[in-house]
């Protein structure tokens, strides 16, 4: 069965686990859909602008400062991943978010090679509709032996060993992303008690959690309805 499903496997395992509910998606596509829906509902979207600071008056949020001026707001949602550490830090708030860097490798391929998400001891790979191969790897630093170039070459060698690849497979991009993580492994979601109107929505895996986090955040901000999953307290920040 495994060989029938994935005929390009060079080393077919004796057994494997199939998860019918697992999936992969390109985050840019649903993000575009959601932004389009928000615009249709009357929202305003501004891109390629850096937030310089969150402005407050008497302990309450009043807006955000951009290069071209200030946007007034009653509530500011910090959902910029590990970058919220800088914004919150400027107000003397320690969010506790850390970074877990990973590198996403994209390889051009001229034909289909895998039909599912394949994960094994040496490799996890999937393939897009345009036959691009995607591989995510842990990333340490940019030293020669552990930098992106070294990782992509080692990964390509593993793919050639594990899969029947065409000769023209080549690396097209290697992007490093900083995943926001916390020591307890939980995301953070809720209004900060120290600054009125400042909302935090951050955690990993962000793409998977985004629909749930978005709904819960909207319910709390608009309707004042908390989830109640984890109670608030002096010793515990507002977690999801």
C-alpha positions as CSV (number, residue, x, y, z in Angstrom):
1,X,0.0,0.0,0.0
2,X,2.8,2.5,0.9
3,X,4.6,1.8,-2.4
4,X,1.3,2.3,-4.3
5,X,0.6,5.6,-2.6
6,X,4.2,6.9,-2.9
7,X,5.8,5.1,-5.8
8,X,8.9,7.5,-5.7
9,X,10.1,6.3,-2.3
10,X,13.4,4.6,-2.7
11,X,13.3,2.9,0.7
12,X,9.8,1.8,1.4
13,X,9.3,1.2,5.1
14,X,7.7,-2.0,6.4
15,X,5.0,0.0,8.1
16,X,3.7,3.6,8.3
17,X,0.9,5.6,9.9
18,X,-1.6,7.4,7.7
19,X,-3.3,10.5,9.2
20,X,-6.3,11.4,7.1
21,X,-6.9,14.7,8.9
22,X,-3.4,16.1,8.4
23,X,-3.1,18.9,5.8
24,X,-0.8,21.6,4.6
25,X,-1.6,25.1,3.3
26,X,0.1,28.2,2.1
27,X,-0.6,30.8,4.8
28,X,-0.6,33.7,2.3
29,X,-3.7,32.3,0.5
30,X,-6.1,32.2,3.5
31,X,-4.6,35.5,4.8
32,X,-5.5,37.1,1.5
33,X,-9.0,35.7,1.8
34,X,-9.5,37.0,5.3
35,X,-8.1,40.5,4.5
36,X,-10.5,40.6,1.5
37,X,-13.4,39.7,3.7
38,X,-12.4,42.4,6.2
39,X,-12.2,45.0,3.6
40,X,-15.6,44.1,2.2
41,X,-17.0,44.5,5.7
42,X,-15.6,48.0,6.0
43,X,-12.2,47.5,7.5
44,X,-9.0,49.3,6.5
45,X,-5.8,47.5,5.7
46,X,-2.3,49.1,5.5
47,X,0.7,47.2,4.4
48,X,4.5,47.7,4.5
49,X,4.3,50.0,7.4
50,X,6.4,49.5,10.6
51,X,4.8,50.2,14.0
52,X,7.2,52.5,15.9
53,X,5.5,52.3,19.2
54,X,2.2,51.8,21.0
55,X,0.9,55.1,22.4
56,X,-0.8,55.2,25.8
57,X,-2.3,57.9,28.1
58,X,-2.9,57.4,31.8
59,X,-2.4,53.7,31.4
60,X,-4.7,53.3,28.5
61,X,-4.0,52.6,24.8
62,X,-4.7,55.6,22.5
63,X,-3.2,54.3,19.2
64,X,0.0,53.3,17.4
65,X,2.8,55.4,16.0
66,X,3.8,54.9,12.3
67,X,6.4,56.6,10.2
68,X,3.7,58.7,8.6
69,X,1.8,59.6,11.7
70,X,-0.4,58.2,14.4
71,X,-3.4,55.9,14.1
72,X,-5.9,56.3,17.0
73,X,-7.4,53.2,18.5
74,X,-9.3,52.1,21.6
75,X,-7.9,48.6,21.4
76,X,-4.6,47.5,20.0
77,X,-4.0,43.8,19.3
78,X,-0.4,42.7,19.3
79,X,-0.3,39.7,17.0
80,X,3.2,40.1,15.4
81,X,4.7,37.0,16.7
82,X,8.1,37.3,18.5
83,X,8.2,41.0,17.5
84,X,5.8,41.9,20.2
85,X,8.6,41.4,22.7
86,X,10.1,44.7,21.4
87,X,6.9,46.6,21.4
88,X,5.9,45.4,24.9
89,X,9.4,45.9,26.2
90,X,9.2,49.6,25.3
91,X,6.4,49.9,27.8
92,X,8.2,48.0,30.5
93,X,6.1,44.8,29.9
94,X,7.8,41.4,29.8
95,X,5.6,39.2,27.7
96,X,7.9,36.2,28.1
97,X,7.9,35.3,24.4
98,X,11.0,33.7,23.0
99,X,12.0,32.7,19.5
100,X,12.4,29.2,18.0
101,X,14.0,29.7,14.6
102,X,13.2,27.4,11.7
103,X,14.2,27.5,8.0
104,X,11.8,26.8,5.2
105,X,13.4,25.4,2.1
106,X,11.8,25.5,-1.3
107,X,13.1,23.4,-4.2
108,X,11.9,23.7,-7.8
109,X,10.9,20.3,-9.2
110,X,9.8,19.5,-12.8
111,X,7.3,16.7,-11.9
112,X,5.2,15.2,-9.0
113,X,7.3,13.2,-6.6
114,X,5.2,13.0,-3.4
115,X,1.4,13.0,-3.2
116,X,1.1,13.4,0.6
117,X,3.0,14.9,3.5
118,X,5.8,12.5,4.1
119,X,7.5,12.4,7.4
120,X,10.2,10.0,8.5
121,X,13.3,9.9,10.7
122,X,15.4,11.8,8.2
123,X,13.0,14.0,6.2
124,X,9.6,15.7,6.2
125,X,8.6,16.9,2.8
126,X,5.5,18.0,0.9
127,X,4.8,19.2,-2.6
128,X,2.7,22.1,-3.9
129,X,0.5,22.1,-7.0
130,X,3.3,23.7,-9.1
131,X,5.6,20.8,-8.0
132,X,7.6,22.9,-5.6
133,X,9.0,20.8,-2.8
134,X,8.8,22.2,0.8
135,X,11.0,21.2,3.6
136,X,11.2,22.8,7.1
137,X,14.2,22.3,9.3
138,X,15.4,23.6,12.7
139,X,17.8,26.4,12.4
140,X,20.6,27.3,14.9
141,X,22.8,30.0,13.4
142,X,24.4,31.2,10.2
143,X,27.8,29.5,10.8
144,X,29.2,27.7,7.7
145,X,28.4,24.2,9.0
146,X,24.9,25.1,10.3
147,X,23.9,28.0,8.0
148,X,21.1,27.9,5.3
149,X,23.5,26.9,2.5
150,X,24.8,23.9,4.4
151,X,21.3,22.9,5.5
152,X,19.9,23.0,2.0
153,X,22.7,20.9,0.6
154,X,22.4,18.3,3.3
155,X,18.6,18.2,2.9
156,X,18.9,17.9,-0.9
157,X,21.2,14.9,-0.4
158,X,18.7,13.3,1.9
159,X,15.9,13.8,-0.5
160,X,17.9,12.2,-3.3
161,X,18.6,9.3,-1.1
162,X,15.0,8.9,0.0
163,X,13.1,9.8,-3.2
164,X,13.4,9.2,-6.9
165,X,14.0,12.9,-7.9
166,X,14.4,14.4,-11.3
167,X,17.9,15.7,-12.0
168,X,16.8,19.3,-12.2
169,X,15.7,19.7,-8.6
170,X,17.3,22.9,-7.3
171,X,16.9,25.3,-4.3
172,X,14.9,28.4,-5.0
173,X,14.7,29.9,-1.6
174,X,15.7,29.5,2.0
175,X,13.8,31.7,4.5
176,X,14.4,31.8,8.2
177,X,11.4,32.4,10.4
178,X,11.3,33.0,14.2
179,X,8.4,31.1,15.7
180,X,7.0,32.7,18.9
181,X,7.1,30.2,21.8
182,X,6.7,30.3,25.6
183,X,8.4,28.2,28.3
184,X,5.1,26.4,29.1
185,X,4.3,25.7,25.4
186,X,1.0,27.6,25.6
187,X,0.0,30.6,23.5
188,X,-1.0,33.9,25.0
189,X,-4.4,35.4,24.4
190,X,-6.1,38.2,26.3
191,X,-6.2,41.8,27.5
192,X,-3.1,42.8,29.6
193,X,-4.0,43.9,33.1
194,X,-1.2,46.5,33.1
195,X,-2.4,48.5,30.1
196,X,-6.1,49.0,29.4
197,X,-7.0,48.2,25.8
198,X,-3.8,46.3,25.0
199,X,-4.6,42.8,23.7
200,X,-2.1,40.0,23.1
201,X,-2.6,37.2,20.6
202,X,0.6,35.2,20.0
203,X,1.8,31.7,20.0
204,X,2.9,28.7,18.0
205,X,1.6,27.1,15.8
206,X,0.1,30.4,14.7
207,X,-1.4,29.3,11.4
208,X,-3.2,26.3,12.9
209,X,-4.5,28.3,15.8
210,X,-5.4,31.5,13.8
211,X,-9.1,30.7,13.2
212,X,-9.7,29.8,16.8
213,X,-7.6,32.6,18.2
214,X,-9.3,35.1,15.9
215,X,-12.8,34.1,17.0
216,X,-12.0,34.1,20.7
217,X,-10.2,37.5,20.4
218,X,-13.2,39.0,18.6
219,X,-15.6,37.6,21.2
220,X,-13.6,39.1,24.0
221,X,-12.9,42.5,22.5
222,X,-16.3,43.1,21.0
223,X,-18.6,41.2,23.3
224,X,-16.6,41.1,26.5
225,X,-16.8,37.4,26.6
226,X,-13.8,35.4,27.8
227,X,-13.3,31.8,27.1
228,X,-12.9,30.7,30.7
229,X,-10.4,28.0,29.7
230,X,-7.8,29.3,32.1
231,X,-8.8,31.7,34.9
232,X,-7.0,35.0,35.3
233,X,-5.0,35.7,38.4
234,X,-2.1,37.6,39.9
235,X,0.2,34.6,39.3
236,X,-1.0,33.9,35.8
237,X,-1.2,36.1,32.8
238,X,-4.2,35.9,30.4
239,X,-3.5,32.7,28.6
240,X,-5.6,30.9,26.0
